[in-house]
Amino acid sequence: MLPVCSSTTIGPGIGKVSKENFHGNEQPWLFVETNEQPLRSELFSVDLLQRHARELAQRHRIATWKSSNHLLSRLAANESLIREYNEQTLLAEKLRTITPAAEWLLDNFYLIKEQILLARRHLPRGFSRELPHLAGGPSADLPRVYDLAQELISHVDGRIDAAHLTSFISAYQETTPLKLGELWAIPIMLRLALIENLRRVAVLLIKALKERDRANFWADRILEVMESEPSKLIIVVGDLAKSGTRLTHAFVTEFWRLMQEKSPRAKLVLSWIEERLGEEGSTIEQRVQSESQNQAANQVSVGNSISSLRFLDAMDWREFVETLSVVEQSLRTDPAGIYGDMDFATRDAYRHVVERIAKGSAMPERDVAALAVELSRQQGGDGAERHSHVGYFLFDKGVEDLERAAGLKPPFKSWLPRLTRKFPFPFYVGSIAMIAFGVTLAFLRWPAVHYPVWTLIGMSMLILICASQLAVALVNWFVTIFVRPDLLPRLDYSDGIPSEHRTMVVVPTLLSSAGGIEHLLEALEVRYLANRDANIYFALLTDFRDGLQEHQPDDDALLQLVRAGIDSLNKKYQREPARAFYLFHRPRLWNEQDGVWMGYE
């Protein structure tokens, strides 16, 4: 059974990094002065994870102040250390055998590097400041969701799967619901915590590698003396004792292996080590066994962390967020029953409105969503189906009613965009007028003292016309840059159109010639092949060309040709219960205003 170490939650800093040589060894090794252990606590089942999550929810206290962004600096420090560890281990691999955990890190360094780049890209500098931070404890000033990620990783030894993750977050939200931003931040926080865990394991591997190098140094020196000057062996052993070398697990294991392999006569040295270890209540066998367990535990932690990084890329995080979001659960009680049938982009836009209103008011996100549903339920009683849909209060004119009901206090910087959207025409025309008149006055400042009034009036009119064209172009250009278009809410038809929403694609056209009809039928067939849904129908809405008479000689032939083409398509693509292609034809009617016979419009 692997040994279990208690997890240590990080703070904002990182251990001091330095390089040192020891006892004449020419190979410098990176040394990290830190006691942080890998995220490896007692392994929990799903039930124990849920219980632990509820305890965390009761214990967490949220800070009321904005915190600094420690995560990016921590990520940079982790990247630097892992990169240097990789370089040093590549050098060591050429000289001696490395541990299985070190091999895992070397073989998957490319993946770790990709994950670090991905984490940096998905963690904007101001993003973590917007997340709730903890007010106290080992994770003080760090995002709450980052502490959750560390706790989960430590109690599953880095092996994350959907069942453990979902159960852990669901249990936490039974006591304290997470915000939408926190749910979306879970994958990036897990990625950061896994990289942190790999860095901590790398630190242990660095220390163990340094201890094995020290063991190699002393073993080589002792073996050399035993072969050349055995009488001086006691002096070398004395030097080892006076050097203050710590008899760590890695040192003892490597030293014992080398002495056993190369010189069975090294009883004096091993006896001295046994005596030293006996003073600490240990033996060589215990240290060797403990080192083997440590190497196995490190290998498991590295392997699990690497596998979890791959899992994060394969996980459907949209489904995860919608399954666990309390806002989503509230909005799905939409009185109109439409919200659940909308596509993901629309639902996400609705949730962002709830998030924005909650951020500017004293109400939590769950209550804002419930308020929107309640307003929809109240307004829908008068038969206005449009108002009974929750989207009316999140994405239509009802959003102002929801903001007032929630007590939203808009920030100062949002006043101008709000006024612009409320009075778009005055702002648009006013901006054009200001630019046009400003350019005109600028051009007329110098000629105003040199020309008579009527000449200035004529010049000003010409300049104003030219300036207005420039103003229109500038305003239109600024609008495309600064005004974000509103999302058009859409229903989700990715799994097909339901029968209650069946629709028909109608192409209005003129019957002018046999070649034109063949082109129309071919285009209609292409549309069908691109949209072969059982509840989509296709039709031609045809008219004859305008004429001085109600009937033209080629009318019947053209109509018969297009009718035969529609029948041919229905025979070619037979389906039940209704055919896919239709023809709607309008006869000519007399238009007194134009004095011709034409199709009715």
Phi, psi and omega per residue, in radians:
M1 nan 2.376 -3.090
L2 -1.290 2.560 3.105
P3 -1.220 2.639 -3.118
V4 -1.980 2.224 3.119
C5 -1.960 2.580 3.095
S6 -1.309 2.470 -3.121
S7 -1.395 2.611 3.101
T8 -2.109 2.136 -3.133
T9 -1.409 2.454 -3.029
I10 -1.392 2.802 2.949
G11 -1.891 -2.971 -3.063
P12 -1.281 -0.295 -3.066
G13 -1.664 -3.088 3.065
I14 -2.410 2.688 -3.100
G15 -1.059 2.673 -3.135
K16 -1.227 2.356 -3.116
V17 -1.881 2.277 3.094
S18 -2.569 2.953 3.079
K19 -2.132 2.467 3.135
E20 -2.582 2.672 3.000
N21 -1.809 2.814 3.096
F22 -2.387 2.242 2.981
H23 0.853 0.798 3.030
G24 1.472 -0.053 3.107
N25 -1.158 2.274 -3.055
E26 -1.461 -0.178 -3.095
Q27 -1.630 1.958 3.095
P28 -1.366 2.500 3.128
W29 -2.201 2.506 3.092
L30 -1.155 2.278 3.134
F31 -2.190 2.262 -3.090
V32 -1.998 2.055 -3.104
E33 -1.496 1.465 3.141
T34 -2.650 2.560 3.119
N35 -1.850 0.227 -3.135
E36 -1.170 2.238 3.119
Q37 -1.662 2.777 3.055
P38 -1.007 2.758 3.123
L39 -1.303 1.469 -3.000
R40 -2.508 1.624 3.106
S41 -1.942 -2.898 3.129
E42 -1.074 2.319 -3.129
L43 -1.285 2.280 -3.086
F44 -1.957 2.513 2.940
S45 -1.358 3.124 -3.132
V46 -1.082 -0.727 -3.136
D47 -1.115 -0.773 3.131
L48 -1.182 -0.602 3.064
L49 -1.082 -0.739 3.130
Q50 -1.124 -0.728 3.112
R51 -1.118 -0.712 3.123
H52 -1.134 -0.662 3.130
A53 -1.113 -0.708 3.110
R54 -1.141 -0.661 3.092
E55 -1.135 -0.689 3.097
L56 -1.103 -0.713 -3.131
A57 -1.088 -0.625 3.115
Q58 -1.327 -0.486 -3.060
R59 -1.525 -0.500 -3.075
H60 -1.181 2.387 3.048
R61 -2.175 2.243 -3.048
I62 -1.573 2.366 3.120
A63 -1.301 2.592 3.127
T64 -1.670 0.010 -3.120
W65 -1.997 2.801 3.079
K66 -1.364 2.361 -3.093
S67 -1.768 2.804 3.062
S68 -1.288 2.808 -3.127
N69 -1.590 1.593 -3.135
H70 -1.465 -0.340 -2.967
L71 -1.188 -0.689 -3.120
L72 -1.167 -0.728 3.110
S73 -1.168 -0.643 3.091
R74 -1.132 -0.719 3.118
L75 -1.096 -0.729 3.123
A76 -1.102 -0.728 3.118
A77 -1.144 -0.735 3.098
N78 -1.082 -0.743 3.127
E79 -1.075 -0.771 -3.127
S80 -1.075 -0.773 -3.097
L81 -1.211 -0.744 3.138
I82 -1.136 -0.680 3.134
R83 -1.121 -0.783 -3.136
E84 -1.207 -0.636 3.063
Y85 -1.047 -0.737 -3.131
N86 -1.083 -0.752 3.139
E87 -1.122 -0.767 -3.121
Q88 -1.184 -0.646 -3.134
T89 -1.226 -0.583 3.058
L90 -1.048 -0.680 3.085
L91 -1.187 -0.741 -3.113
A92 -1.171 -0.543 -3.105
E93 -1.092 -0.492 3.138
K94 -1.281 -0.372 -3.040
L95 -1.797 -0.515 -3.054
R96 -2.710 2.950 3.104
T97 -1.309 2.378 3.122
I98 -1.810 2.911 -3.078
T99 -1.312 2.805 3.119
P100 -1.035 -0.657 3.124
A101 -1.106 -0.702 3.103
A102 -1.123 -0.642 3.084
E103 -1.120 -0.716 3.086
W104 -1.014 -0.815 -3.126
L105 -1.123 -0.711 3.128
L106 -1.134 -0.822 -3.080
D107 -1.161 -0.485 -3.081
N108 -1.936 0.333 3.133
F109 -1.079 -0.608 3.118
Y110 -1.074 -0.690 3.122
L111 -1.173 -0.745 3.126
I112 -1.074 -0.729 3.133
K113 -1.105 -0.723 3.091
E114 -1.092 -0.718 -3.130
Q115 -1.177 -0.603 3.096
I116 -1.163 -0.768 3.085
L117 -1.091 -0.716 3.118
L118 -1.132 -0.722 3.117
A119 -1.106 -0.737 3.139
R120 -1.156 -0.629 -3.134
R121 -1.223 -0.615 -3.079
H122 -1.648 0.118 3.119
L123 -2.140 1.393 3.094
P124 -1.015 2.745 -3.025
R125 -1.043 -0.643 -3.098
G126 -1.666 0.032 -3.036
F127 -1.175 -0.859 -3.063
S128 -1.177 -0.408 3.106
R129 -1.158 -0.471 -3.129
E130 -1.383 -0.240 -3.131
L131 -1.452 2.601 3.064
P132 -1.053 2.304 -3.138
H133 -1.910 2.687 3.140
L134 -1.415 2.503 -3.068
A135 -1.558 -0.358 -3.099
G136 -2.686 3.141 3.139
G137 1.554 -3.099 -3.122
P138 -1.063 -0.471 -3.121
S139 -1.766 0.465 -3.141
A140 -1.006 2.452 -3.139
D141 1.228 0.123 3.046
L142 -1.845 2.667 -3.140
P143 -1.018 2.468 3.132
R144 -1.018 -0.711 -3.077
V145 -1.215 -0.431 3.070
Y146 -1.237 -0.675 3.078
D147 -1.117 -0.668 3.082
L148 -1.087 -0.722 3.124
A149 -1.081 -0.751 3.126
Q150 -1.139 -0.713 -3.133
E151 -1.137 -0.730 3.128
L152 -1.111 -0.807 -3.115
I153 -1.079 -0.715 -3.091
S154 -1.162 -0.530 -3.077
H155 -1.693 0.040 2.977
V156 -2.150 0.204 -3.126
D157 0.934 0.699 3.043
G158 1.431 -0.028 -3.106
R159 -1.698 1.714 -3.082
I160 -1.712 2.379 2.984
D161 -2.410 2.994 -3.036
A162 -1.109 -0.677 -3.085
A163 -1.134 -0.851 -3.138
H164 -1.136 -0.743 -3.104
L165 -1.130 -0.839 -3.110
T166 -1.120 -0.751 3.139
S167 -1.113 -0.715 -3.099
F168 -1.134 -0.838 -3.118
I169 -1.219 -0.674 3.122
S170 -1.087 -0.753 3.139
A171 -1.141 -0.668 3.109
Y172 -1.090 -0.697 -3.077
Q173 -1.324 -0.177 3.029
E174 -1.110 -0.509 3.127
T175 -1.783 -0.808 -3.083
T176 -2.344 1.868 3.125
P177 -1.146 2.455 3.050
L178 -1.486 2.656 3.077
K179 -1.318 2.835 3.124
L180 -1.030 -0.741 3.130
G181 -1.070 -0.600 3.123
E182 -1.220 -0.693 3.113
L183 -1.099 -0.733 3.117
W184 -1.214 -0.404 -3.131
A185 -1.462 -0.178 -3.075
I186 -1.015 -0.821 -3.137
P187 -1.070 -0.713 -3.132
I188 -1.217 -0.630 3.111
M189 -1.203 -0.669 3.056
L190 -1.103 -0.699 3.128
R191 -1.106 -0.770 3.114
L192 -1.108 -0.723 -3.122
A193 -1.205 -0.625 3.091
L194 -1.169 -0.707 3.067
I195 -1.111 -0.692 3.067
E196 -1.064 -0.717 -3.141
N197 -1.140 -0.721 3.104
L198 -1.118 -0.648 3.100
R199 -1.119 -0.705 -3.139
R200 -1.150 -0.694 3.074
V201 -1.127 -0.699 3.113
A202 -1.053 -0.643 3.097
V203 -1.069 -0.783 3.116
L204 -1.107 -0.695 3.130
L205 -1.156 -0.634 3.093
I206 -1.105 -0.813 3.132
K207 -1.089 -0.754 -3.134
A208 -1.147 -0.664 3.115
L209 -1.124 -0.694 3.104
K210 -1.150 -0.687 3.118
E211 -1.152 -0.667 3.102
R212 -1.180 -0.618 3.056
D213 -1.122 -0.688 3.107
R214 -1.139 -0.697 3.100
A215 -1.117 -0.692 3.094
N216 -1.079 -0.735 -3.132
F217 -1.053 -0.883 -3.099
W218 -1.224 -0.635 3.124
A219 -1.124 -0.769 3.119
D220 -1.077 -0.720 -3.108
R221 -1.166 -0.756 -3.123
I222 -1.172 -0.742 -3.141
L223 -1.134 -0.630 3.110
E224 -1.125 -0.739 3.128
V225 -1.176 -0.678 -3.132
M226 -1.105 -0.584 -3.129
E227 -1.426 -0.647 -3.044
S228 -1.645 -0.817 -3.087
E229 -2.401 1.331 -3.091
P230 -0.976 -0.496 -3.099
S231 -1.165 -0.363 -3.115
K232 -1.650 0.157 -3.104
L233 -1.075 -0.683 -3.124
I234 -1.105 -0.539 3.123
I235 -1.193 -0.741 -3.136
V236 -1.154 -0.695 3.087
V237 -1.084 -0.665 3.076
G238 -1.118 -0.692 3.089
D239 -1.072 -0.709 3.108
L240 -1.090 -0.706 3.138
A241 -1.176 -0.700 -3.114
K242 -1.323 -0.314 -3.086
S243 -1.218 -0.256 -3.140
G244 1.303 0.333 3.141
T245 -1.109 2.230 3.111
R246 -1.373 2.313 -3.140
L247 -1.495 1.253 3.140
T248 -1.315 2.997 -3.132
H249 -1.069 -0.789 -3.109
A250 -1.157 -0.724 3.135
F251 -1.094 -0.888 -3.092
V252 -1.089 -0.759 -3.110
T253 -1.083 -0.822 -3.109
E254 -1.207 -0.751 -3.130
F255 -1.108 -0.776 3.137
W256 -1.106 -0.705 3.129
R257 -1.108 -0.780 -3.115
L258 -1.152 -0.747 -3.115
M259 -1.187 -0.650 3.137
Q260 -1.201 -0.644 -3.098
E261 -1.299 -0.693 -2.937
K262 -1.766 -0.380 -3.092
S263 -2.728 1.745 3.066
P264 -1.157 -0.180 -3.089
R265 -1.496 0.019 -3.031
A266 -1.447 0.808 -3.115
K267 -1.243 -0.573 -3.122
L268 -1.076 -0.816 -3.105
V269 -1.156 -0.813 -3.127
L270 -1.141 -0.579 3.092
S271 -1.144 -0.699 3.120
W272 -1.112 -0.732 3.109
I273 -1.117 -0.728 3.104
E274 -1.046 -0.699 -3.138
E275 -1.163 -0.757 3.102
R276 -1.073 -0.778 3.138
L277 -1.180 -0.577 3.109
G278 -1.087 -0.589 3.088
E279 -1.126 -0.449 3.116
E280 -1.660 0.065 3.124
G281 1.345 0.563 -3.102
S282 -2.421 3.026 3.094
T283 -2.349 2.931 3.110
I284 -1.090 -0.740 -3.121
E285 -1.059 -0.714 3.126
Q286 -1.137 -0.706 3.128
R287 -1.150 -0.717 3.131
V288 -1.116 -0.762 3.132
Q289 -1.140 -0.720 3.130
S290 -1.124 -0.675 3.110
E291 -1.138 -0.675 3.086
S292 -1.099 -0.711 3.102
Q293 -1.155 -0.687 3.112
N294 -1.100 -0.739 3.127
Q295 -1.123 -0.701 3.106
A296 -1.142 -0.730 3.131
A297 -1.127 -0.728 3.102
N298 -1.124 -0.678 3.113
Q299 -1.104 -0.736 3.120
V300 -1.128 -0.765 -3.128
S301 -1.098 -0.766 3.126
V302 -1.141 -0.800 -3.139
G303 -1.071 -0.765 3.123
N304 -1.133 -0.712 -3.131
S305 -1.147 -0.724 3.098
I306 -1.101 -0.790 3.126
S307 -1.093 -0.643 3.140
S308 -1.207 -0.614 3.068
L309 -1.083 -0.681 3.071
R310 -1.185 -0.649 3.117
F311 -1.084 -0.669 -3.131
L312 -1.065 -0.597 3.119
D313 -1.279 -0.505 -3.080
A314 -1.565 -0.277 -3.067
M315 -1.230 2.436 3.036
D316 -1.497 1.656 -3.042
W317 -1.321 -0.395 3.076
R318 -1.155 -0.773 3.097
E319 -1.160 -0.658 3.129
F320 -1.059 -0.830 -3.101
V321 -1.151 -0.775 -3.105
E322 -1.188 -0.526 3.119
T323 -1.231 -0.634 -3.035
L324 -1.739 -0.189 -3.063
S325 -1.295 2.185 3.074
V326 -1.232 -0.481 3.065
V327 -1.145 -0.779 3.126
E328 -1.069 -0.736 3.139
Q329 -1.092 -0.651 3.107
S330 -1.215 -0.793 -3.085
L331 -1.168 -0.449 3.131
R332 -1.267 -0.111 3.000
T333 -1.573 0.392 3.099
D334 -0.826 2.127 -3.105
P335 -0.996 -0.565 -3.139
A336 -1.365 -0.234 -3.138
G337 1.208 0.407 -3.070
I338 -1.739 -0.559 -3.004
Y339 -0.950 -0.776 -3.101
G340 -1.160 -0.339 -3.139
D341 -1.605 -0.002 -3.112
M342 -1.478 2.814 -3.131
D343 -1.326 2.950 -3.022
F344 -1.093 -0.725 -3.099
A345 -1.053 -0.677 3.127
T346 -1.202 -0.808 3.125
R347 -1.071 -0.695 3.131
D348 -1.131 -0.681 3.104
A349 -1.132 -0.690 3.081
Y350 -1.069 -0.762 -3.121
R351 -1.154 -0.594 3.112
H352 -1.135 -0.589 3.085
V353 -1.136 -0.764 3.084
V354 -1.041 -0.748 3.139
E355 -1.096 -0.736 -3.132
R356 -1.141 -0.763 -3.122
I357 -1.167 -0.710 3.126
A358 -1.120 -0.618 -3.136
K359 -1.168 -0.552 -3.113
G360 -1.677 0.086 3.135
S361 -2.307 3.132 -3.138
A362 -1.558 -0.039 -3.085
M363 -1.533 2.432 3.033
P364 -1.235 2.860 -3.063
E365 -1.045 -0.694 -3.119
R366 -1.075 -0.705 -3.135
D367 -1.239 -0.605 3.096
V368 -1.131 -0.751 3.109
A369 -1.107 -0.742 3.109
A370 -1.117 -0.625 3.110
L371 -1.141 -0.720 3.106
A372 -1.081 -0.719 3.116
V373 -1.149 -0.711 -3.135
E374 -1.150 -0.723 3.079
L375 -1.085 -0.682 3.105
S376 -1.124 -0.701 3.141
R377 -1.151 -0.686 3.139
Q378 -1.220 -0.741 -3.075
Q379 -1.342 -0.357 -3.086
G380 -1.421 -0.087 -3.091
G381 -1.287 -0.300 -3.086
D382 -1.596 0.238 3.120
G383 1.550 0.012 3.120
A384 -1.489 1.630 -3.086
E385 -1.069 -0.569 -3.112
R386 -1.077 -0.721 -3.113
H387 -1.312 -0.327 -3.125
S388 -1.399 -0.156 3.075
H389 -1.512 2.328 -3.070
V390 -1.081 -0.403 3.129
G391 -1.135 -0.404 3.110
Y392 -1.094 -0.582 -3.115
F393 -1.668 -0.027 3.112
L394 -2.011 -0.390 -3.023
F395 -2.452 0.140 -3.116
D396 -2.301 -2.779 -3.059
K397 -1.118 -0.370 -3.126
G398 -1.294 -0.098 -3.112
V399 -1.117 -0.537 3.099
E400 -1.178 -0.643 3.077
D401 -1.114 -0.713 3.124
L402 -1.148 -0.708 3.132
E403 -1.104 -0.729 3.114
R404 -1.154 -0.729 -3.130
A405 -1.148 -0.569 -3.139
A406 -1.471 -0.131 -3.126
G407 1.275 0.637 -3.123
L408 -1.175 2.346 3.027
K409 -1.981 1.696 -3.069
P410 -1.073 2.419 3.067
P411 -1.155 2.747 -3.055
F412 -1.041 -0.657 -3.073
K413 -1.196 -0.231 -3.128
S414 -1.643 -0.049 -3.083
W415 -1.139 -0.806 -3.113
L416 -1.111 -0.846 3.075
P417 -1.026 -0.624 3.131
R418 -1.165 -0.779 3.114
L419 -1.120 -0.663 -3.141
T420 -1.103 -0.730 3.140
R421 -1.282 -0.499 3.138
K422 -1.350 -0.607 3.122
F423 -2.206 1.231 -3.040
P424 -1.173 -0.716 -3.070
F425 -1.141 -0.859 3.107
P426 -1.022 -0.687 3.134
F427 -1.178 -0.687 -3.112
Y428 -1.161 -0.923 -3.122
V429 -1.167 -0.696 -3.131
G430 -1.105 -0.673 3.117
S431 -1.137 -0.729 3.109
I432 -1.097 -0.778 -3.119
A433 -1.115 -0.733 -3.132
M434 -1.102 -0.766 -3.139
I435 -1.156 -0.765 -3.101
A436 -1.106 -0.841 -3.140
F437 -1.187 -0.605 3.112
G438 -1.131 -0.765 3.101
V439 -1.130 -0.701 -3.137
T440 -1.103 -0.820 3.133
L441 -1.109 -0.618 3.123
A442 -1.131 -0.644 3.123
F443 -1.302 -0.495 -3.054
L444 -1.580 -0.079 -3.091
R445 -1.100 -0.733 -3.109
W446 -1.362 -0.798 -3.124
P447 -1.217 -0.214 -3.011
A448 -1.064 -0.440 -3.087
V449 -1.742 0.021 -3.047
H450 -2.035 -0.211 -3.054
Y451 -2.208 2.700 3.081
P452 -1.219 2.962 -3.024
V453 -1.081 -0.808 -3.056
W454 -1.153 -0.580 3.087
T455 -1.174 -0.703 3.113
L456 -1.133 -0.648 3.126
I457 -1.115 -0.788 3.123
G458 -1.103 -0.746 3.116
M459 -1.105 -0.728 -3.119
S460 -1.118 -0.640 3.116
M461 -1.136 -0.782 3.126
L462 -1.104 -0.784 3.140
I463 -1.129 -0.669 -3.119
L464 -1.124 -0.686 3.109
I465 -1.104 -0.804 3.119
C466 -1.135 -0.745 -3.124
A467 -1.147 -0.579 3.131
S468 -1.135 -0.634 3.085
Q469 -1.122 -0.750 3.082
L470 -1.098 -0.719 -3.121
A471 -1.118 -0.749 3.122
V472 -1.060 -0.779 3.135
A473 -1.103 -0.738 -3.131
L474 -1.154 -0.793 -3.118
V475 -1.115 -0.763 3.116
N476 -1.073 -0.656 3.130
W477 -1.168 -0.763 3.120
F478 -1.148 -0.604 3.137
V479 -1.104 -0.754 3.141
T480 -1.137 -0.426 -3.117
I481 -1.507 -0.796 -2.954
F482 -1.759 -0.331 -3.110
V483 -1.755 2.049 -3.134
R484 -1.509 2.232 -3.127
P485 -1.174 2.561 3.113
D486 -1.299 2.504 3.086
L487 -1.261 2.370 3.056
L488 -1.515 1.963 -3.113
P489 -1.015 2.421 -3.092
R490 -2.337 2.619 3.009
L491 -1.474 2.706 -3.100
D492 -1.610 1.899 3.103
Y493 -2.000 0.449 -3.117
S494 -1.136 -0.472 3.108
D495 -1.732 0.254 -3.131
G496 1.881 2.746 3.138
I497 -1.519 2.177 3.113
P498 -1.185 2.800 -3.060
S499 -1.103 -0.561 -3.138
E500 -1.251 -0.232 3.112
H501 -2.019 0.400 -3.126
R502 -1.049 2.591 -3.005
T503 -2.467 2.866 -3.138
M504 -2.237 2.322 3.067
V505 -1.633 1.971 -3.064
V506 -1.930 2.234 -3.136
V507 -1.926 1.856 3.082
P508 -1.325 2.375 -3.071
T509 -2.793 2.968 3.088
L510 -1.873 2.455 3.021
L511 -1.576 1.827 -3.052
S512 -2.009 -0.606 -3.095
S513 -2.751 2.871 3.132
A514 -1.142 -0.678 3.105
G515 -1.130 -0.681 3.104
G516 -1.131 -0.637 3.122
I517 -1.169 -0.735 3.097
E518 -1.059 -0.694 3.098
H519 -1.125 -0.706 3.129
L520 -1.125 -0.750 -3.141
L521 -1.158 -0.670 3.108
E522 -1.139 -0.750 3.106
A523 -1.123 -0.647 3.120
L524 -1.156 -0.665 3.103
E525 -1.149 -0.682 3.108
V526 -1.100 -0.726 3.108
R527 -1.071 -0.698 3.131
Y528 -1.143 -0.774 -3.117
L529 -1.117 -0.502 3.111
A530 -1.447 -0.227 -3.089
N531 -2.469 1.166 -3.064
R532 -1.526 1.126 3.094
D533 -1.776 2.470 -3.073
A534 -1.128 -0.371 -3.087
N535 -1.910 0.383 3.010
I536 -2.025 2.243 -3.135
Y537 -2.065 2.741 -3.053
F538 -2.262 2.434 -3.077
A539 -2.567 2.666 2.956
L540 -1.849 2.250 3.046
L541 -1.850 1.825 -2.924
T542 -1.929 2.651 3.015
D543 -2.349 2.673 2.932
F544 -1.409 2.830 3.056
R545 -1.155 2.664 3.096
D546 -1.059 2.534 -3.137
G547 -2.643 2.896 3.099
L548 -1.420 -0.219 3.107
Q549 -2.167 2.728 -3.117
E550 -1.176 -0.606 -3.107
H551 -2.137 2.382 3.089
Q552 -1.938 2.733 -3.057
P553 -1.035 -0.602 -3.070
D554 -1.673 0.157 -3.088
D555 -1.091 -0.867 -3.062
D556 -1.117 -0.681 -3.125
A557 -1.142 -0.755 3.123
L558 -1.133 -0.733 -3.129
L559 -1.158 -0.699 3.108
Q560 -1.131 -0.640 3.138
L561 -1.143 -0.796 -3.128
V562 -1.234 -0.582 3.096
R563 -1.161 -0.729 3.109
A564 -1.128 -0.624 3.112
G565 -1.142 -0.706 3.106
I566 -1.144 -0.744 3.111
D567 -1.096 -0.658 3.133
S568 -1.137 -0.708 3.107
L569 -1.126 -0.682 3.137
N570 -1.183 -0.579 3.091
K571 -1.277 -0.625 -3.112
K572 -1.224 -0.656 -3.107
Y573 -2.115 1.300 -3.114
Q574 -1.338 2.412 3.070
R575 -2.691 2.731 -3.129
E576 -2.025 2.667 0.090
P577 -1.568 -0.243 -3.089
A578 -2.145 2.638 3.116
R579 -1.232 2.863 -3.023
A580 -1.654 -0.428 -2.995
F581 -2.038 2.469 -3.098
Y582 -2.430 2.775 3.086
L583 -2.254 2.201 3.045
F584 -2.087 2.056 -3.088
H585 -2.081 2.415 -3.141
R586 -1.962 2.186 3.101
P587 -1.277 2.890 3.120
R588 -1.246 2.536 3.026
L589 -2.231 2.686 -3.104
W590 -1.354 2.210 3.093
N591 -1.885 1.823 -3.064
E592 -1.154 -0.595 -3.100
Q593 -1.150 -0.754 3.141
D594 -1.593 -0.281 3.130
G595 1.234 0.603 3.121
V596 -2.436 2.840 2.970
W597 -1.591 2.238 -3.056
M598 -2.651 2.873 3.080
G599 -1.149 2.528 -3.098
Y600 -1.270 2.318 3.072
E601 -2.137 nan nan
